Amino acid sequence: MGPRPRMTLERRYEALSWRGKLSEAAIARKLGVARRTIQCLFKKYEETGSAADKNGRGRKRLTTQREDRMLTRKSLYNRRATSQQLAEEMQKMTGKQLSTTTVKTRLLEAGLKSCRAAHKPLITAQNWKRRLLWARAHKTWTVQQWWTVMFTDESRFSLVSDKPVHVRRRREEEGGEEEEEEEEEEEEEEEEEENGGVVVNKAD
């Protein structure tokens, strides 16, 4: 059985209102908590006069505000950096070992979510120009001219990466991304574009 949830402040004062009227065991049964919890509550109230938790209770925040800003800048500089890569960079700069969960939490606090990037052809600006020139040069070819060209479907090439790539962006940013998912939890999907043939005398 897992740990029981902590009593809310309202329920603590409810338990205090029954003090002296019911036994500790009866109060514990009514509230569904352990008798030891009621004993500790009464003791704390006698010592402090309050049922509220002390300030500073709980786990301390591992990163400072400056380090949070640093992490956000690094993620914005390289949108495709994974949580693990960012954690390693932060460790080199600050000496603190951050978990990937902490990194994702800080970035979510800054409004940066992990999204699947839109697929874009893997082509350079130079190749784009060369292909455009080649297409313009052959746009008026007749069917007879195309019959003189030999095609082959033995080779495969991809216009886009086979594996999904993730980037981080703010909700208001327009990037054409698909549905938002965390990179560690996403299923691998292969999206391949098969070309029916390759022109042998293609310019590039």
N, CA, C and O of each residue as an XYZ file, in Angstrom:
816
protein
N       0.850     -1.194      0.000
C       0.000      0.000      0.000
C       0.886      1.244      0.000
O       1.854      1.318      0.757
N       0.557      2.223     -0.847
C       1.358      3.428     -0.943
C       1.118      4.363      0.220
O       0.223      4.129      1.032
N       1.917      5.433      0.314
C       1.761      6.378      1.414
C       0.428      7.110      1.335
O      -0.062      7.407      0.245
N      -0.154      7.399      2.492
C      -1.425      8.112      2.513
C      -1.195      9.585      2.205
O      -0.142     10.130      2.535
N      -2.171     10.234      1.574
C      -2.007     11.660      1.275
C      -1.983     12.489      2.548
O      -2.571     12.107      3.559
N      -1.302     13.625      2.493
C      -1.220     14.499      3.651
C      -2.580     15.128      3.931
O      -3.368     15.374      3.018
N      -2.835     15.380      5.199
C      -4.095     16.011      5.593
C      -4.089     17.470      5.173
O      -3.084     18.167      5.312
N      -5.220     17.921      4.661
C      -5.334     19.331      4.326
C      -5.456     20.140      5.615
O      -5.758     19.600      6.679
N      -5.215     21.445      5.499
C      -5.291     22.308      6.679
C      -6.709     22.309      7.255
O      -6.893     22.370      8.471
N      -7.696     22.240      6.379
C      -9.091     22.223      6.835
C      -9.381     20.979      7.673
O     -10.046     21.062      8.706
N      -8.882     19.833      7.230
C      -9.130     18.592      7.967
C      -8.347     18.557      9.278
O      -8.777     17.936     10.250
N      -7.204     19.223      9.296
C      -6.440     19.278     10.548
C      -7.222     20.040     11.619
O      -7.306     19.606     12.768
N      -7.793     21.180     11.228
C      -8.569     21.950     12.204
C      -9.876     21.237     12.552
O     -10.419     21.423     13.641
N     -10.374     20.426     11.630
C     -11.550     19.609     11.943
C     -11.209     18.603     13.037
O     -11.995     18.372     13.955
N     -10.012     18.006     12.919
C      -9.568     17.057     13.950
C      -9.394     17.766     15.287
O      -9.736     17.218     16.334
N      -8.857     18.995     15.250
C      -8.660     19.751     16.488
C      -9.996     20.111     17.138
O     -10.086     20.213     18.362
N     -11.039     20.302     16.314
C     -12.350     20.657     16.882
C     -12.959     19.504     17.671
O     -13.810     19.722     18.534
N     -12.526     18.273     17.379
C     -13.040     17.105     18.104
C     -12.169     16.740     19.297
O     -12.475     15.807     20.040
N     -11.087     17.480     19.471
C     -10.185     17.172     20.585
C     -10.912     17.375     21.913
O     -11.543     18.409     22.130
N     -10.820     16.395     22.786
C     -11.507     16.457     24.070
C     -12.915     15.899     24.017
O     -13.505     15.604     25.057
N     -13.463     15.751     22.811
C     -14.812     15.199     22.655
C     -14.755     13.731     22.251
O     -15.582     12.923     22.674
N     -13.763     13.400     21.425
C     -13.588     12.021     20.969
C     -12.173     11.569     21.280
O     -11.280     12.390     21.492
N     -11.979     10.287     21.304
C     -10.628      9.759     21.523
C      -9.802      9.938     20.249
O     -10.351     10.153     19.168
N      -8.480      9.847     20.388
C      -7.607      9.971     19.222
C      -7.911      8.887     18.191
O      -7.890      9.148     16.988
N      -8.193      7.677     18.657
C      -8.504      6.572     17.750
C      -9.793      6.842     16.979
O      -9.879      6.550     15.786
N     -10.800      7.402     17.664
C     -12.074      7.692     17.005
C     -11.914      8.794     15.960
O     -12.483      8.718     14.871
N     -11.127      9.827     16.307
C     -10.883     10.909     15.347
C     -10.150     10.375     14.121
O     -10.471     10.739     12.989
N      -9.170      9.516     14.352
C      -8.409      8.936     13.241
C      -9.311      8.124     12.319
O      -9.165      8.177     11.098
N     -10.244      7.372     12.905
C     -11.165      6.566     12.092
C     -12.102      7.452     11.275
O     -12.376      7.160     10.111
N     -12.591      8.526     11.879
C     -13.513      9.422     11.169
C     -12.834     10.093      9.977
O     -13.464     10.310      8.942
N     -11.547     10.421     10.122
C     -10.819     11.118      9.060
C     -10.065     10.169      8.138
O      -9.517     10.593      7.121
N     -10.035      8.893      8.489
C      -9.359      7.919      7.634
C      -7.855      8.045      7.648
O      -7.202      7.824      6.628
N      -7.289      8.402      8.807
C      -5.836      8.525      8.931
C      -5.359      7.646     10.081
O      -6.157      7.080     10.828
N      -4.047      7.547     10.201
C      -3.487      6.751     11.289
C      -3.605      7.504     12.618
O      -3.631      8.735     12.644
N      -3.672      6.768     13.692
C      -3.759      7.387     15.014
C      -2.507      8.204     15.295
O      -2.574      9.255     15.932
N      -1.367      7.718     14.819
C      -0.110      8.436     15.007
C      -0.170      9.827     14.373
O       0.422     10.774     14.891
N      -0.886      9.948     13.253
C      -1.027     11.250     12.595
C      -1.758     12.235     13.498
O      -1.372     13.399     13.602
N      -2.804     11.766     14.145
C      -3.569     12.632     15.049
C      -2.722     13.018     16.261
O      -2.776     14.160     16.718
N      -1.947     12.080     16.776
C      -1.082     12.366     17.918
C      -0.063     13.453     17.567
O       0.160     14.380     18.345
N       0.549     13.328     16.395
C       1.548     14.323     15.967
C       0.901     15.681     15.741
O       1.503     16.714     16.032
N      -0.321     15.682     15.223
C      -1.030     16.936     14.993
C      -1.307     17.649     16.310
O      -1.080     18.854     16.417
N      -1.792     16.928     17.305
C      -2.085     17.534     18.600
C      -0.809     18.056     19.258
O      -0.811     19.125     19.869
N       0.274     17.302     19.129
C       1.539     17.712     19.732
C       2.054     18.993     19.084
O       2.511     19.906     19.772
N       1.974     19.056     17.740
C       2.442     20.256     17.043
C       1.594     21.468     17.418
O       2.117     22.575     17.554
N       0.295     21.265     17.586
C      -0.577     22.379     17.936
C      -0.256     22.904     19.333
O      -0.321     24.108     19.580
N       0.087     22.000     20.238
C       0.454     22.411     21.597
C       1.754     23.204     21.598
O       1.918     24.134     22.388
N       2.686     22.833     20.703
C       3.998     23.483     20.682
C       3.997     24.799     19.915
O       4.683     25.743     20.306
N       3.237     24.871     18.831
C       3.294     26.051     17.956
C       2.018     26.880     17.954
O       2.032     28.044     17.554
N       0.908     26.282     18.402
C      -0.357     27.003     18.362
C      -0.965     27.060     16.975
O      -1.910     27.815     16.744
N      -0.439     26.279     16.053
C      -0.940     26.273     14.678
C      -0.887     24.855     14.122
O      -0.068     24.035     14.538
N      -1.784     24.584     13.166
C      -1.790     23.277     12.506
C      -1.130     23.330     11.135
O      -1.013     22.311     10.455
N      -0.697     24.528     10.731
C      -0.083     24.688      9.404
C       1.357     24.191      9.414
O       2.006     24.148     10.459
N       1.847     23.814      8.230
C       3.235     23.382      8.103
C       4.167     24.574      8.263
O       3.777     25.715      8.014
N       5.376     24.310      8.672
C       6.367     25.366      8.810
C       6.829     25.828      7.435
O       6.805     25.063      6.470
N       7.250     27.086      7.355
C       7.786     27.611      6.104
C       9.057     26.868      5.723
O       9.863     26.501      6.578
N       9.216     26.656      4.433
C      10.429     25.979      3.967
C      10.326     24.476      3.988
O      11.309     23.782      3.728
N       9.150     23.961      4.294
C       8.979     22.515      4.331
C       8.993     21.971      2.903
O       8.500     22.618      1.979
N       9.550     20.802      2.735
C       9.584     20.172      1.419
C      10.961     20.250      0.784
O      11.887     20.850      1.331
N      11.071     19.637     -0.368
C      12.350     19.561     -1.063
C      12.741     20.916     -1.625
O      11.908     21.627     -2.187
N      14.012     21.273     -1.472
C      14.505     22.544     -1.957
C      14.638     22.514     -3.476
O      14.941     21.472     -4.058
N      14.415     23.643     -4.103
C      14.547     23.761     -5.554
C      16.019     23.654     -5.934
O      16.867     24.327     -5.350
N      16.316     22.811     -6.908
C      17.706     22.529     -7.255
C      18.350     23.652     -8.047
O      19.547     23.899     -7.902
N      17.581     24.336     -8.881
C      18.144     25.374     -9.746
C      17.751     26.760     -9.255
O      16.704     26.945     -8.635
N      18.610     27.728     -9.546
C      18.318     29.121     -9.220
C      17.580     29.761    -10.395
O      17.471     29.166    -11.467
N      17.080     30.970    -10.187
C      16.394     31.680    -11.266
C      17.352     31.969    -12.417
O      16.970     31.907    -13.586
N      18.595     32.285    -12.078
C      19.595     32.550    -13.123
C      19.845     31.300    -13.955
O      19.952     31.374    -15.179
N      19.937     30.156    -13.291
C      20.161     28.897    -14.009
C      18.945     28.513    -14.849
O      19.087     27.922    -15.920
N      17.751     28.850    -14.364
C      16.544     28.592    -15.151
C      16.562     29.407    -16.437
O      16.203     28.901    -17.500
N      16.980     30.673    -16.345
C      17.060     31.519    -17.543
C      18.126     30.999    -18.499
O      17.948     31.021    -19.717
N      19.233     30.533    -17.935
C      20.305     29.975    -18.750
C      19.812     28.749    -19.524
O      20.099     28.602    -20.712
N      19.078     27.882    -18.851
C      18.546     26.679    -19.490
C      17.561     27.045    -20.601
O      17.566     26.431    -21.668
N      16.725     28.037    -20.349
C      15.762     28.469    -21.361
C      16.467     29.014    -22.589
O      16.075     28.706    -23.715
N      17.513     29.830    -22.388
C      18.262     30.388    -23.524
C      18.908     29.282    -24.350
O      18.910     29.342    -25.579
N      19.455     28.275    -23.677
C      20.091     27.168    -24.392
C      19.069     26.398    -25.225
O      19.364     25.991    -26.349
N      17.888     26.199    -24.688
C      16.861     25.481    -25.430
C      16.380     26.291    -26.628
O      16.110     25.727    -27.688
N      16.271     27.603    -26.471
C      15.849     28.454    -27.580
C      16.934     28.553    -28.647
O      16.631     28.684    -29.832
N      18.201     28.489    -28.228
C      19.306     28.558    -29.190
C      19.343     27.303    -30.048
O      19.583     27.377    -31.253
N      19.106     26.151    -29.430
C      19.070     24.882    -30.162
C      17.743     24.196    -29.861
O      17.627     23.458    -28.883
N      16.760     24.439    -30.692
C      15.409     23.938    -30.442
C      15.341     22.412    -30.458
O      14.417     21.827    -29.892
N      16.302     21.774    -31.096
C      16.257     20.315    -31.221
C      17.067     19.599    -30.142
O      17.173     18.372    -30.164
N      17.624     20.329    -29.223
C      18.388     19.699    -28.142
C      17.442     18.917    -27.235
O      16.391     19.425    -26.844
N      17.813     17.685    -26.901
C      16.983     16.851    -26.034
C      17.191     17.233    -24.573
O      18.120     17.969    -24.238
N      16.323     16.730    -23.717
C      16.448     17.007    -22.281
C      17.764     16.471    -21.736
O      18.383     17.098    -20.876
N      18.195     15.314    -22.232
C      19.455     14.727    -21.782
C      20.634     15.595    -22.190
O      21.547     15.809    -21.392
N      20.630     16.098    -23.419
C      21.715     16.961    -23.884
C      21.766     18.259    -23.087
O      22.848     18.728    -22.736
N      20.618     18.835    -22.802
C      20.581     20.069    -22.015
C      21.053     19.826    -20.589
O      21.735     20.669    -20.008
N      20.695     18.682    -20.025
C      21.134     18.351    -18.664
C      22.653     18.226    -18.611
O      23.276     18.676    -17.649
N      23.253     17.624    -19.630
C      24.708     17.468    -19.670
C      25.397     18.822    -19.820
O      26.433     19.061    -19.199
N      24.831     19.707    -20.636
C      25.414     21.042    -20.799
C      25.332     21.837    -19.500
O      26.279     22.533    -19.133
N      24.207     21.733    -18.810
C      24.051     22.454    -17.553
C      25.011     21.928    -16.492
O      25.504     22.694    -15.663
N      25.275     20.633    -16.515
C      26.217     20.062    -15.550
C      27.625     20.599    -15.792
O      28.359     20.865    -14.840
N      28.005     20.758    -17.062
C      29.322     21.304    -17.384
C      29.449     22.751    -16.921
O      30.522     23.176    -16.493
N      28.364     23.502    -17.004
C      28.417     24.930    -16.688
C      28.211     25.223    -15.205
O      28.805     26.156    -14.667
N      27.369     24.426    -14.543
C      27.037     24.722    -13.144
C      27.566     23.693    -12.155
O      27.642     23.957    -10.955
N      27.931     22.519    -12.662
C      28.372     21.452    -11.770
C      27.230     20.702    -11.116
O      27.461     19.792    -10.320
N      25.994     21.074    -11.441
C      24.824     20.413    -10.868
C      24.331     19.322    -11.814
O      24.253     19.522    -13.026
N      24.004     18.180    -11.246
C      23.508     17.066    -12.045
C      21.980     17.108    -12.055
O      21.333     16.728    -11.079
N      21.417     17.572    -13.161
C      19.971     17.683    -13.288
C      19.412     16.442    -13.972
O      20.031     15.896    -14.885
N      18.260     16.010    -13.534
C      17.584     14.901    -14.205
C      16.844     15.441    -15.426
O      16.577     16.639    -15.525
N      16.520     14.546    -16.349
C      15.768     14.974    -17.527
C      14.380     15.473    -17.126
O      13.817     16.349    -17.782
N      13.839     14.920    -16.061
C      12.532     15.377    -15.574
C      12.602     16.818    -15.097
O      11.697     17.609    -15.364
N      13.684     17.167    -14.383
C      13.860     18.545    -13.918
C      13.993     19.493    -15.095
O      13.415     20.580    -15.091
N      14.758     19.085    -16.107
C      14.948     19.924    -17.296
C      13.604     20.180    -17.978
O      13.284     21.319    -18.321
N      12.822     19.124    -18.171
C      11.524     19.281    -18.828
C      10.587     20.149    -17.997
O       9.823     20.944    -18.544
N      10.644     19.996    -16.673
C       9.787     20.801    -15.804
C      10.133     22.275    -15.903
O       9.240     23.118    -15.996
N      11.442     22.601    -15.883
C      11.864     24.002    -15.979
C      11.461     24.605    -17.326
O      11.028     25.755    -17.388
N      11.602     23.832    -18.395
C      11.251     24.345    -19.716
C       9.739     24.523    -19.851
O       9.282     25.457    -20.510
N       8.970     23.640    -19.237
C       7.518     23.804    -19.249
C       7.108     25.046    -18.474
O       6.170     25.745    -18.857
N       7.820     25.317    -17.375
C       7.551     26.531    -16.602
C       7.824     27.774    -17.438
O       7.178     28.806    -17.255
N       8.791     27.673    -18.364
C       9.128     28.792    -19.248
C       8.241     28.825    -20.487
O       8.418     29.680    -21.355
N       7.287     27.897    -20.574
C       6.367     27.879    -21.702
C       6.864     27.130    -22.912
O       6.289     27.256    -23.993
N       7.938     26.338    -22.757
C       8.505     25.597    -23.888
C       8.080     24.140    -23.819
O       8.413     23.432    -22.869
N       7.345     23.697    -24.827
C       6.890     22.314    -24.890
C       7.614     21.575    -26.003
O       8.075     22.172    -26.975
N       7.701     20.267    -25.837
C       8.319     19.430    -26.856
C       7.279     19.079    -27.908
O       6.217     18.547    -27.588
N       7.589     19.379    -29.162
C       6.666     19.130    -30.266
C       7.387     18.395    -31.381
O       8.595     18.546    -31.560
N       6.649     17.610    -32.115
C       7.243     16.945    -33.269
C       7.400     17.958    -34.392
O       6.435     18.620    -34.774
N       8.600     18.079    -34.915
C       8.884     19.071    -35.945
C       8.227     18.680    -37.260
O       8.066     17.498    -37.563
N       7.852     19.691    -38.034
C       7.286     19.442    -39.351
C       8.368     18.876    -40.264
O       9.527     19.282    -40.178
N       7.998     17.944    -41.136
C       8.955     17.354    -42.059
C       9.310     18.360    -43.150
O       8.434     18.985    -43.747
N      10.595     18.502    -43.395
C      11.077     19.392    -44.445
C      12.114     18.646    -45.274
O      12.908     17.882    -44.726
N      12.117     18.857    -46.593
C      13.089     18.163    -47.449
C      14.521     18.458    -47.026
O      14.862     19.593    -46.693
N      15.358     17.417    -47.043
C      16.773     17.576    -46.702
C      17.518     18.032    -47.947
O      18.136     17.220    -48.635
N      17.465     19.307    -48.236
C      18.060     19.848    -49.449
C      18.685     21.199    -49.142
O      18.108     22.010    -48.418
N      19.864     21.437    -49.696
C      20.552     22.706    -49.472
C      20.027     23.757    -50.440
O      19.353     23.435    -51.418
N      20.343     25.012    -50.158
C      19.910     26.100    -51.039
C      20.527     25.955    -52.429
O      19.884     26.257    -53.435
N      21.783     25.489    -52.479
C      22.454     25.317    -53.766
C      21.765     24.240    -54.605
O      21.524     24.431    -55.797
N      21.448     23.096    -53.965
C      20.759     22.037    -54.694
C      19.357     22.465    -55.119
O      18.877     22.078    -56.184
N      18.716     23.258    -54.287
C      17.384     23.753    -54.632
C      17.436     24.573    -55.916
O      16.574     24.426    -56.782
N      18.446     25.438    -56.043
C      18.583     26.263    -57.244
C      18.899     25.404    -58.465
O      18.354     25.624    -59.546
N      19.787     24.423    -58.283
C      20.155     23.560    -59.401
C      18.967     22.740    -59.887
O      18.785     22.553    -61.090
N      18.165     22.255    -58.953
C      16.991     21.476    -59.340
C      15.952     22.346    -60.041
O      15.279     21.896    -60.968
N      15.826     23.578    -59.598
C      14.885     24.491    -60.235
C      15.310     24.789    -61.667
O      14.483     24.799    -62.579
N      16.612     25.032    -61.861
C      17.124     25.287    -63.210
C      16.916     24.071    -64.108
O      16.555     24.202    -65.277
N      17.151     22.876    -63.540
C      16.976     21.652    -64.323
C      15.514     21.472    -64.722
O      15.219     21.095    -65.856
N      14.602     21.742    -63.791
C      13.178     21.595    -64.079
C      12.723     22.583    -65.146
O      11.933     22.233    -66.023
N      13.222     23.819    -65.074
C      12.838     24.820    -66.068
C      13.376     24.453    -67.455
O      12.730     24.690    -68.475
N      14.576     23.868    -67.460
C      15.184     23.502    -68.743
C      14.449     22.353    -69.421
O      14.523     22.208    -70.641
N      13.739     21.535    -68.644
C      13.080     20.357    -69.211
C      11.554     20.449    -69.188
O      10.878     19.472    -69.509
N      11.008     21.591    -68.818
C       9.549     21.674    -68.680
C       8.827     21.591    -70.020
O       7.641     21.262    -70.058
N       9.520     21.884    -71.124
C       8.873     21.854    -72.443
C       9.185     20.580    -73.221
O       8.863     20.482    -74.405
N       9.802     19.618    -72.571
C      10.126     18.366    -73.267
C       8.846     17.667    -73.722
O       7.809     17.715    -73.061
N       8.965     17.025    -74.865
C       7.841     16.259    -75.395
C       7.884     14.832    -74.855
O       8.867     14.409    -74.247
N       6.803     14.105    -75.091
C       6.752     12.711    -74.652
C       7.846     11.900    -75.328
O       8.454     11.025    -74.711
N       8.097     12.197    -76.614
C       9.137     11.466    -77.333
C      10.508     11.685    -76.699
O      11.306     10.752    -76.609
N      10.783     12.903    -76.265
C      12.071     13.174    -75.618
C      12.198     12.417    -74.298
O      13.268     11.901    -73.976
N      11.105     12.352    -73.535
C      11.167     11.633    -72.265
C      11.325     10.132    -72.476
O      11.852      9.433    -71.610
N      10.869      9.636    -73.624
C      11.051      8.218    -73.913
C      12.516      7.861    -74.101
O      12.884      6.690    -74.014
N      13.357      8.859    -74.357
C      14.784      8.580    -74.538
C      15.540      8.533    -73.215
O      16.740      8.258    -73.192
N      14.848      8.800    -72.121
C      15.477      8.810    -70.795
C      15.221      7.471    -70.110
O      14.097      6.971    -70.119
N      16.243      6.905    -69.530
C      16.089      5.643    -68.813
C      15.856      5.924    -67.328
O      16.605      6.682    -66.713
N      14.827      5.319    -66.759
C      14.511      5.447    -65.343
C      14.825      4.137    -64.630
O      14.830      3.074    -65.250
N      15.081      4.212    -63.355
C      15.302      3.015    -62.553
C      14.668      3.201    -61.193
O      14.690      4.301    -60.640
N      14.099      2.129    -60.646
C      13.492      2.193    -59.311
C      14.285      1.363    -58.315
O      13.764      0.978    -57.268
N      15.548      1.085    -58.639
C      16.364      0.249    -57.766
C      16.938      1.024    -56.588
O      17.296      0.434    -55.569
N      17.023      2.326    -56.724
C      17.600      3.144    -55.657
C      16.497      3.802    -54.848
O      15.427      4.123    -55.366
N      16.776      3.992    -53.583
C      15.835      4.641    -52.684
C      16.495      5.863    -52.066
O      17.659      5.816    -51.669
N      15.750      6.950    -51.989
C      16.250      8.113    -51.267
C      15.088      8.756    -50.536
O      13.932      8.609    -50.930
N      15.405      9.471    -49.467
C      14.372     10.108    -48.650
C      14.487     11.611    -48.767
O      15.578     12.174    -48.685
N      13.361     12.248    -48.957
C      13.339     13.705    -48.962
C      13.342     14.267    -47.549
O      13.709     15.421    -47.332
N      12.931     13.445    -46.591
C      12.888     13.874    -45.195
C      13.508     12.793    -44.333
O      13.686     11.660    -44.779
N      13.841     13.148    -43.081
C      14.409     12.183    -42.152
C      13.387     11.095    -41.844
O      12.195     11.370    -41.708
N      13.871      9.848    -41.734
C      12.974      8.731    -41.452
C      12.428      8.767    -40.030
O      11.310      8.313    -39.786
N      13.195      9.294    -39.099
C      12.797      9.281    -37.694
C      12.198     10.627    -37.294
O      12.604     11.666    -37.816
N      11.235     10.615    -36.371
C      10.648     11.878    -35.927
C      11.666     12.734    -35.182
O      12.440     12.226    -34.371
N      11.661     14.027    -35.459
C      12.558     14.982    -34.811
C      11.708     15.929    -33.973
O      10.642     16.367    -34.407
N      12.186     16.243    -32.763
C      11.426     17.099    -31.861
C      12.102     18.449    -31.686
O      13.329     18.551    -31.693
N      11.301     19.462    -31.533
C      11.777     20.811    -31.241
C      10.972     21.337    -30.062
O       9.933     20.780    -29.707
N      11.462     22.410    -29.463
C      10.718     23.046    -28.372
C      10.263     24.419    -28.838
O      11.037     25.177    -29.423
N       9.020     24.725    -28.575
C       8.488     26.026    -28.960
C       7.432     26.459    -27.957
O       6.881     25.651    -27.209
N       7.171     27.758    -27.967
C       6.109     28.286    -27.125
C       4.770     28.102    -27.834
O       4.718     27.962    -29.056
N       3.710     28.103    -27.070
C       2.383     27.826    -27.619
C       2.006     28.826    -28.701
O       1.350     28.463    -29.677
N       2.420     30.103    -28.538
C       2.000     31.126    -29.490
C       2.844     31.144    -30.760
O       2.521     31.866    -31.703
N       3.908     30.369    -30.796
C       4.783     30.362    -31.963
C       4.198     29.484    -33.060
O       3.690     28.394    -32.798
N       4.279     29.975    -34.290
C       3.791     29.215    -35.434
C       4.970     28.501    -36.053
O       5.949     29.130    -36.457
N       4.874     27.171    -36.128
C       5.987     26.445    -36.728
C       5.542     25.280    -37.570
O       6.380     24.592    -38.154
N       4.237     25.033    -37.656
C       3.750     23.921    -38.447
C       3.976     22.574    -37.803
O       3.884     21.542    -38.468
N       4.274     22.571    -36.503
C       4.520     21.303    -35.832
C       3.235     20.508    -35.673
O       2.136     21.061    -35.672
N       3.397     19.211    -35.540
C       2.254     18.350    -35.323
C       1.967     18.283    -33.831
O       2.461     19.117    -33.073
N       1.190     17.324    -33.404
C       0.756     17.251    -32.018
C       1.939     17.204    -31.072
O       2.993     16.665    -31.410
N       1.764     17.770    -29.884
C       2.834     17.896    -28.917
C       2.996     16.602    -28.149
O       2.023     16.040    -27.647
N       4.252     16.124    -28.059
C       4.540     14.912    -27.320
C       5.931     15.035    -26.737
O       6.788     15.722    -27.293
N       6.157     14.367    -25.613
C       7.484     14.300    -25.035
C       8.304     13.300    -25.810
O       7.825     12.217    -26.148
N       9.589     13.673    -26.102
C      10.377     12.818    -26.970
C      10.666     11.458    -26.382
O      10.763     10.484    -27.129
N      10.812     11.347    -25.035
C      11.132     10.058    -24.454
C       9.954      9.092    -24.490
O      10.157      7.879    -24.434
N       8.716      9.607    -24.584
C       7.548      8.752    -24.487
C       6.933      8.449    -25.848
O       5.963      7.697    -25.938
N       7.492      9.030    -26.905
C       6.860      8.902    -28.206
C       7.202      7.607    -28.889
O       8.324      7.117    -28.768
N       6.244      7.038    -29.614
C       6.495      5.833    -30.381
C       7.272      6.196    -31.623
O       7.071      7.256    -32.215
N       8.183      5.283    -32.017
C       8.942      5.475    -33.236
C       8.037      5.190    -34.429
O       7.463      4.107    -34.543
N       7.919      6.164    -35.305
C       7.121      5.978    -36.505
C       7.990      6.261    -37.715
O       8.683      7.278    -37.762
N       7.960      5.400    -38.656
C       8.743      5.599    -39.856
C       7.837      6.127    -40.959
O       6.872      5.478    -41.362
N       8.172      7.319    -41.436
C       7.405      7.934    -42.497
C       8.349      8.126    -43.670
O       9.140      9.069    -43.686
N       8.272      7.260    -44.629
C       9.200      7.279    -45.743
C       8.468      7.645    -47.020
O       7.324      7.242    -47.232
N       9.134      8.407    -47.863
C       8.589      8.731    -49.157
C       9.415      8.003    -50.208
O      10.599      8.292    -50.382
N       8.806      7.080    -50.894
C       9.481      6.288    -51.906
C       9.314      6.974    -53.256
O       8.213      7.380    -53.630
N      10.435      7.096    -53.987
C      10.385      7.674    -55.317
C      10.240      6.560    -56.349
O      10.941      5.551    -56.275
N       9.346      6.735    -57.298
C       9.115      5.693    -58.283
C      10.275      5.481    -59.228
O      10.391      4.402    -59.808
N      11.134      6.460    -59.406
C      12.260      6.288    -60.320
C      13.231      7.417    -60.194
O      12.889      8.470    -59.655
N      14.439      7.229    -60.679
C      15.479      8.247    -60.639
C      15.934      8.504    -62.057
O      16.254      7.566    -62.786
N      15.968      9.751    -62.454
C      16.411     10.085    -63.799
C      17.923      9.990    -63.851
O      18.610     10.600    -63.032
N      18.447      9.241    -64.791
C      19.884      8.992    -64.843
C      20.653     10.245    -65.167
O      21.701     10.501    -64.573
N      20.146     11.046    -66.112
C      20.893     12.230    -66.527
C      20.449     13.480    -65.795
O      20.477     14.583    -66.341
N      20.028     13.286    -64.520
C      19.596     14.416    -63.694
C      20.777     15.325    -63.395
O      21.906     14.855    -63.259
N      20.521     16.619    -63.293
C      21.605     17.595    -63.151
C      22.444     17.350    -61.935
O      23.657     17.550    -61.995
N      21.843     16.907    -60.777
C      22.622     16.693    -59.565
C      22.371     15.307    -59.027
O      22.939     14.930    -58.002
